[in-house]
Every structure is written in C-alpha cells, then in structure tokens.
Amino acid sequence: MSDHPKTLTTLDFLAMKRAGRKIVSLTAYDALMARMLDASGVDLILVGDSVNQVVAGRSSTLSATLDQMIYHAKAVQGAVRRALVVVDLPFLSYQVTPEDAIRNAGRVLQETDAAAVKLEGGVTMAPTIRALVERGIPVMGHIGLTPQSTGALGGFKAQGRTAEAALAIMEDAQAVCEAGIGPGQLRQKGL
C-alpha cells in the first residue's frame, strides 16, 4: 500500500458534486506551490495561462505559449499526490481548428500527465469541446469573464449584468454541457 493518498479523478468530482460537497480549486505554476496546495487538501490545481501575468509581469494571458504551459504543468504535476491537475490551453492553441485543439490538448496530457485541459468559450467552442471529449480528452470549460477575450470584452469587467448578457452566458453553459463538459455526458456513458 502506498503512503500517498489516492489521486482524485474526474469521476471523484462528479461524486463530490452529487454529494453536494464543495470543491476547492487553486492555481499553481511551480512545484513548491503545488506541493503546499496539495498537502493542504486542495481538490483541483489549475496550471493557468495567468502564469505570464503573475510570474512574468505581462499585461495579459495572451502571451502564454503551449511550451510554457507544458513546462509549468510538468513542475506542478510532479509535486502533486492527491489533487487533480488541469492545464489551461493558451490563446490560439485551440481556437483555430478542432484538429489543432486535439493535437495541442493531446500533447499537454502526454507530456505532463495532467488529468484534463481547460479552455475558454461557450457556444462558439462547443464543436471543439465535442471533438476533444469524443477522443477521450477531459475538458474543463470556462465561460463568462474569459481572460483570453478581455480585449473584446473591454477589459476585466463583470459579465452578465444585463438580461441579454446573462442569457448569453446561460446559452454558453448549456452549449458546453451538451458538447461534453459536465455530468450529463458522464450519465450518457452510464457513469
């Protein structure tokens, strides 16, 4: 028997949701922070493309590259024993074509041993999400205030403040769920 606690899986998160258990998620970019977060009982560690703002002092997340994300994800994953590790797909690594998304997400998972990738977008990204999920790539969605789109959103501003904007966020949520993010897809597979 191992001295390490069991690593959480995507199915564990579904069970937590069904049980009404709160899920704790924080961001890390290196082994030291990941080890501390993991030891404290954090359930999910995100390796965010915000690394370029937080660590490198850049003005946005747009400058993060796939190679940078893989480098930081390797450091984080190597230090984690229990938490589920999810890696942000950086700007333009998944938005151009579903084939690019599959190739880049697959590379992230192969090279880092992370459990899933995260991408931004709702209705417009649903076909890409579906393509990833159909190939067995676990995906975490991100809708609403999406940092890779802050230029188009007019900066870091609250989203969904009007009825029309709130409805658009709800439509995005529905679209990503139907594309395979969330418990609905797992229920369809009998899990």
Salt bridges, closest charged atoms under 4 A:
ASP12 OD2 - LYS6 NZ 2.51
ASP43 OD1 - ARG21 NH2 3.19
ASP43 OD1 - ARG82 NH2 2.89
ASP67 OD1 - ARG107 NH2 2.56
ASP88 OD1 - LYS118 NZ 2.72
ASP100 OD1 - ARG103 NH2 2.79
GLU111 OE2 - ARG107 NE 2.71
